[in-house]
C-alpha cells in the first residue's frame, strides 16, 4: 500500500481530510472508503451548495465529481501532478439541502499520459443522482507530498 493510501485511510470518518485541495476542505467531504485508485466520500448538502430552488447546484455536483476523482487519482501510484482535461456529467436526479450524497470515484484506465476516471454520486438510499466521466493529463511536475 502506498503512503498516500495509508494517509487517506487514517482520515476515514473525519471531516476536512488532509489534502492539498482547499476546495475539498470547503466541500467538507468525509472519506468512507479508500482503496488503490478508488474512493468513497460523503458530502452534506449545505445551503451554500444549493441553487435558488434549494437543490444541489449542478456546478457543485461537477465539483464534487472532480474532487472525488482527484482523490482517487492521488490514491494511485502516480508520482506527478495531474489536471483535468474534461469532465462530462449527466444529472439524473437531485438532492436537497440537508441530505448526504455519496460519491464513488475510481480510475478506469491509467495510461502513460492520460488517466480515464469516473464518479457516480448517489443518495444514501442508493439512488443514482449523477454520473461523471473525466480524462486527466499527467504533468511532468513531480509531487512533493
C-alpha positions, 0 to 999 in steps of 0.5 A, spaced: 500 500 500 502 506 498 503 512 503 498 516 500 493 510 501 495 509 508 494 517 509 487 517 506 485 511 510 487 514 517 482 520 515 476 515 514 470 518 518 473 525 519 471 531 516 476 536 512 481 530 510 488 532 509 489 534 502 492 539 498 485 541 495 482 547 499 476 546 495 475 539 498 476 542 505 470 547 503 466 541 500 467 538 507 467 531 504 468 525 509 472 519 506 468 512 507 472 508 503 479 508 500 482 503 496 488 503 490 485 508 485 478 508 488 474 512 493 468 513 497 466 520 500 460 523 503 458 530 502 452 534 506 448 538 502 449 545 505 445 551 503 451 554 500 451 548 495 444 549 493 441 553 487 435 558 488 430 552 488 434 549 494 437 543 490 444 541 489 447 546 484 449 542 478 456 546 478 457 543 485 455 536 483 461 537 477 465 539 483 464 534 487 465 529 481 472 532 480 474 532 487 472 525 488 476 523 482 482 527 484 482 523 490 482 517 487 487 519 482 492 521 488 490 514 491 494 511 485 501 510 484 502 516 480 508 520 482 506 527 478 501 532 478 495 531 474 489 536 471 483 535 468 482 535 461 474 534 461 469 532 465 462 530 462 456 529 467 449 527 466 444 529 472 439 524 473 436 526 479 437 531 485 438 532 492 436 537 497 439 541 502 440 537 508 441 530 505 448 526 504 450 524 497 455 519 496 460 519 491 464 513 488 470 515 484 475 510 481 480 510 475 478 506 469 484 506 465 491 509 467 495 510 461 502 513 460 499 520 459 492 520 460 488 517 466 480 515 464 476 516 471 469 516 473 464 518 479 457 516 480 454 520 486 448 517 489 443 518 495 444 514 501 438 510 499 442 508 493 439 512 488 443 514 482 443 522 482 449 523 477 454 520 473 461 523 471 466 521 466 473 525 466 480 524 462 486 527 466 493 529 463 499 527 467 504 533 468 511 532 468 511 536 475 513 531 480 509 531 487 512 533 493 507 530 498 
